[in-house]
């Protein structure tokens, strides 16, 4: 989840939350084999936190990537 408050990653019962002031960068990458999508949050102290998501179909990845890009563009445009 990425929104005005920051980025939250969760997998099963594990979760972590990052406020925008705790984030240096966010990367996303489509997997080579179909329905996998990886989001990595980088912090200013040079740590990174990746999560791999498996979409129900390839179209879901395109939607997620577009929506994530929109949130990141809004944040980084507002931050400058």
N, C-alpha and C positions, 0 to 999 in steps of 0.2 A: 504494500500500500504506500503510495506517495501522494501527499497532499500539502496544504498550506502549513501544517504543523511540522512536517518532516517526512522521514521514510521509516517504515516499519517492516521488518522481515520476520517471517515465522515459518517453522517447519515442525510438523507434529506438535509437540508440547513446548518446544523451544521457541523463543522470540527475542528480538532486540529492537529497540527504537532509537532513532537518531533525530535530534532537532536539527534544523538547517544550520545553526551555528556550529554543530559538531561534524559537519560534512564538508570534505574538501572536494570530492568528486563522486559521481555515480556513473557507472558503466553498465551497458547492457550488450549482450551478445547472443545471437541465435546459434543454436547447436547445429552441427553438421548433419545430424541424423534426424531430421523431422521436427518433432514437437517439443524440443527442449529449448529453454530460454534462461539465461543466467543474468542476474542482476548483482552487481558488486558495489558496495558502499565503501568509499575510501575516507578515512579520517585524517585530520591535520597531523596526527602523530605517526603517520605512515603505516597504519594498520588497515586491513581490508577485510570485509565481511561479505562473502559471496553466498548466494542462494540460487539453486537450480530449480526451475519450475517446469513441470511437464504440462503442456496445454492439451486440452481435449482434441484439438486439431491444429493444423498449421495456420489457419486463418486467425485463430485466437492469439497467436504470437504476434502477428502483424498489428492487431488491435492493441495489445498490451504495449508494444513498442511505441506506437503512435501516441497513446495516452501518457506513457511515461515521459516521452520527449516533450509533450505539451506542458506537463507539470514542471519539468526541469527548465524549460525555456521561460516559463512564467517566473519561477524562483530566481534564476540567474539574471533575467532582465530587470526584475525588481531590486535585486541586490546591488546592481551597478550604479 
